[in-house]
Every structure is written in structure tokens, then in C-alpha cells.
Amino acid sequence: MKLIWLLKRKLCNYFPFRLYQIYIRLKNIFSTPAFGYCSASTQIGYPFLATKPKNVFLYEYTRINPGAKIIIYTGKFKLKKYSEIAYGCTIITGNHTPTVGIPQYVLGHSHINDRENDVIVEEDVWIGANVTLLSGCHIGRGCVIGACSLVNKEIPPYAVVVGIPARIIASKFSIEQILKHEAKLYPFNERFNRDYLENLFSTYYKEMRSIGVDSFDI
Ligand SMILES: CC(C)(COP(=O)(O)OP(=O)(O)OC[C@H]1O[C@@H](n2cnc3c(N)ncnc32)[C@H](O)[C@@H]1OP(=O)(O)O)[C@@H](O)C(=O)NCCC(=O)NCCS
């Protein structure tokens, strides 16, 4: 490992390698990244940065607004159907492990002892502007993540969370509204049933308000 690192360091200062780095940067700017999966219906706003597009999976009817940064080394990022990420969000799947004898300048580049965990966003989630999703976080179906929040753990389905670290302040819908909503969005076998939702609400949303409404004004 040390040998590879030394080799990399030598190469980094070698002129053709610098040219190669410039070529890679230009390629990233002007070409569509080769994602692990990106549906034809996905919309991506630029500027957009993904350090490892092949580990990024963007499913049907998803949208990433401009300014997103997906910083990945070995982890994966999955954005499931109907979900949207607002402007300026950051997704990070890794953590460096401070290691005796290795300066940060080297550690950050070599990824020695890194810990990586996938970041998963389930269906129909709204991630507000400038949110940060950290390594290992898993956002349940239908959640709302308030602007500028930081999420670093599991968030239950239909939660509205805000702050750093994000905490639950409400549910997105009531149980009745979720049943109605899911009947329109998902085939029968993908829907949450009433028993599951009652259990969810008694665990996480006791005496909390829900923020959704039943219909829209035309
Ligand atoms: C999460 C959100 C939807 C909640 O909206 P809401 O139901 O109207 O919530 P309220 O404004 O009544 O706020 C409820 C509480 O949460 C707090 N809060 C709301 N949003 C917050 C946020 N993003 N960060 C920290 N706290 C927040 C409020 O200060 C309030 O706290 P209090 O009860 O102690 O006074 C909204 O605040 C939000 O962040 N929206 C995202 C907007 C966005 O990013 N749009 C991008 C375009 S797609």
C-alpha cells in the first residue's frame, strides 16, 4: 500500500500525469457521466459533480437540481423513484480514519483506512436546498428533509425532519392521506398497509402534526 502511495505521489508531480488530470477534469465537465444507472426520465441540473458516477443510481422520475455534489469513493448513492433533490445538496458516502503517521494530505487522497457506507433515498422524498446527507444515512419513503439539514442516520418513512443533526418535527401526511396517496402512486404490492402505518405512527409521530394537504387549488 505504501509503495502504491509513493508511486502515486511521484506520478502526481510528473508533467504528463498533470496533463492527464486536466484531461479528466475537462472530460467530466463536457461529457455526461457514466452512471451505475440513470433512467431516461431523470433530470439533472448543472453544475453537477459526482466523483464516481458508476456508483450513482438514479431511478425513474427523479430530479437533481443544480449544484449537487455527490462525493463517493467506494460507497453507492441510490435515489429511488419520484424523489427530488433541491439546489446545492451534498452527499458523502465516506469517512477518512485518522491514522498515526499519515498526514491528512496523503490520507485524503489515498483513502487508506476509509470507511464507506451507502446513502439510500427511498421513493417520493423531497430533499430541501443545501441539505447534507452523510455516510450510511437511509431516508425512508415519502420523507421531507428541511433546507440546510444534515442527515446522518435512518429516517423513518413519511417523516419531516429539520436541523443538524436532523430531528423529526412532523409527519408528511396522516395515515388516511398516506393510504390515499400510495393508492395513486404505487401498485398494490408496493403500498404500506394500515397495520404498518399505525405501528409507524405510534412509534414516531405520536401527537405530532402532519404538514400535507388533501387537494390543490387550480
Ligand atoms: C421542512 C419544511 C418543509 C417545514 O415547513 P413547515 O411545516 O411550514 O414548518 P414551520 O415553518 O412551521 O417550522 C416548524 C419548526 O421547524 C423549524 N424549521 C423549519 N424548517 C427548518 C429548517 N430547514 N431547519 C431548521 N429548523 C427548521 C421552525 O423554526 C419551527 O421551529 P419552532 O417550532 O421551534 O418554531 C420547511 O421549513 C423547509 O425547510 N422547506 C424546504 C424548502 C426548500 O429547500 N426548498 C427548495 C426548493 S425545491
Ligand as a Chemical Component Dictionary entry (heavy atoms), coordinates in Angstrom:
data_LIG
# 
_chem_comp.id                   LIG 
_chem_comp.type                 NON-POLYMER 
_chem_comp.pdbx_formal_charge   0 
_chem_comp.three_letter_code    LIG 
# 
loop_
_chem_comp_atom.comp_id 
_chem_comp_atom.atom_id 
_chem_comp_atom.alt_atom_id 
_chem_comp_atom.type_symbol 
_chem_comp_atom.charge 
_chem_comp_atom.model_Cartn_x 
_chem_comp_atom.model_Cartn_y 
_chem_comp_atom.model_Cartn_z 
_chem_comp_atom.pdbx_ordinal 
LIG C1  C1  C 0 -39.197 21.430 6.476  1  
LIG C2  C2  C 0 -40.234 22.431 5.984  2  
LIG C3  C3  C 0 -40.993 21.867 4.780  3  
LIG C4  C4  C 0 -41.193 22.620 7.159  4  
LIG O1  O1  O 0 -42.150 23.572 6.799  5  
LIG P1  P1  P 0 -43.345 23.926 7.852  6  
LIG O2  O2  O 0 -44.174 22.733 8.116  7  
LIG O3  O3  O 0 -44.040 25.116 7.309  8  
LIG O4  O4  O 0 -42.541 24.228 9.184  9  
LIG P2  P2  P 0 -42.555 25.546 10.090 10 
LIG O5  O5  O 0 -42.041 26.704 9.312  11 
LIG O6  O6  O 0 -43.909 25.648 10.744 12 
LIG O7  O7  O 0 -41.467 25.171 11.186 13 
LIG C5  C5  C 0 -41.696 24.266 12.242 14 
LIG C6  C6  C 0 -40.485 24.292 13.157 15 
LIG O8  O8  O 0 -39.349 23.738 12.477 16 
LIG C7  C7  C 0 -38.315 24.718 12.343 17 
LIG N1  N1  N 0 -37.768 24.601 10.979 18 
LIG C8  C8  C 0 -38.456 24.589 9.823  19 
LIG N2  N2  N 0 -37.632 24.384 8.791  20 
LIG C9  C9  C 0 -36.404 24.274 9.313  21 
LIG C10 C10 C 0 -35.128 24.035 8.736  22 
LIG N3  N3  N 0 -34.988 23.874 7.420  23 
LIG N4  N4  N 0 -34.056 23.951 9.560  24 
LIG C11 C11 C 0 -34.201 24.090 10.900 25 
LIG N5  N5  N 0 -35.403 24.303 11.509 26 
LIG C12 C12 C 0 -36.471 24.415 10.719 27 
LIG C13 C13 C 0 -39.015 26.071 12.551 28 
LIG O9  O9  O 0 -38.110 27.028 13.034 29 
LIG C14 C14 C 0 -40.075 25.708 13.566 30 
LIG O10 O10 O 0 -39.458 25.590 14.829 31 
LIG P3  P3  P 0 -40.263 26.030 16.191 32 
LIG O11 O11 O 0 -41.479 25.127 16.252 33 
LIG O12 O12 O 0 -39.266 25.767 17.270 34 
LIG O13 O13 O 0 -40.614 27.457 15.982 35 
LIG C15 C15 C 0 -39.603 23.781 5.554  36 
LIG O14 O14 O 0 -39.250 24.541 6.680  37 
LIG C16 C16 C 0 -38.363 23.606 4.678  38 
LIG O15 O15 O 0 -37.222 23.528 5.150  39 
LIG N6  N6  N 0 -38.592 23.528 3.365  40 
LIG C17 C17 C 0 -37.568 23.294 2.369  41 
LIG C18 C18 C 0 -37.552 24.441 1.361  42 
LIG C19 C19 C 0 -36.578 24.156 0.268  43 
LIG O16 O16 O 0 -35.454 23.766 0.493  44 
LIG N7  N7  N 0 -36.999 24.342 -0.964 45 
LIG C20 C20 C 0 -36.142 24.025 -2.101 46 
LIG C21 C21 C 0 -36.897 24.158 -3.388 47 
LIG S1  S1  S 0 -37.351 22.557 -4.006 48 
# 
loop_
_chem_comp_bond.comp_id 
_chem_comp_bond.atom_id_1 
_chem_comp_bond.atom_id_2 
_chem_comp_bond.value_order 
_chem_comp_bond.pdbx_ordinal 
LIG C1  C2  SING 1  
LIG C2  C3  SING 2  
LIG C2  C4  SING 3  
LIG C2  C15 SING 4  
LIG C4  O1  SING 5  
LIG O1  P1  SING 6  
LIG P1  O2  DOUB 7  
LIG P1  O3  SING 8  
LIG P1  O4  SING 9  
LIG O4  P2  SING 10 
LIG P2  O5  DOUB 11 
LIG P2  O6  SING 12 
LIG P2  O7  SING 13 
LIG O7  C5  SING 14 
LIG C5  C6  SING 15 
LIG C6  O8  SING 16 
LIG C6  C14 SING 17 
LIG O8  C7  SING 18 
LIG C7  N1  SING 19 
LIG C7  C13 SING 20 
LIG N1  C8  SING 21 
LIG N1  C12 SING 22 
LIG C8  N2  DOUB 23 
LIG N2  C9  SING 24 
LIG C9  C10 SING 25 
LIG C9  C12 DOUB 26 
LIG C10 N3  SING 27 
LIG C10 N4  DOUB 28 
LIG N4  C11 SING 29 
LIG C11 N5  DOUB 30 
LIG N5  C12 SING 31 
LIG C13 O9  SING 32 
LIG C13 C14 SING 33 
LIG C14 O10 SING 34 
LIG O10 P3  SING 35 
LIG P3  O11 DOUB 36 
LIG P3  O12 SING 37 
LIG P3  O13 SING 38 
LIG C15 O14 SING 39 
LIG C15 C16 SING 40 
LIG C16 O15 DOUB 41 
LIG C16 N6  SING 42 
LIG N6  C17 SING 43 
LIG C17 C18 SING 44 
LIG C18 C19 SING 45 
LIG C19 O16 DOUB 46 
LIG C19 N7  SING 47 
LIG N7  C20 SING 48 
LIG C20 C21 SING 49 
LIG C21 S1  SING 50 
# 
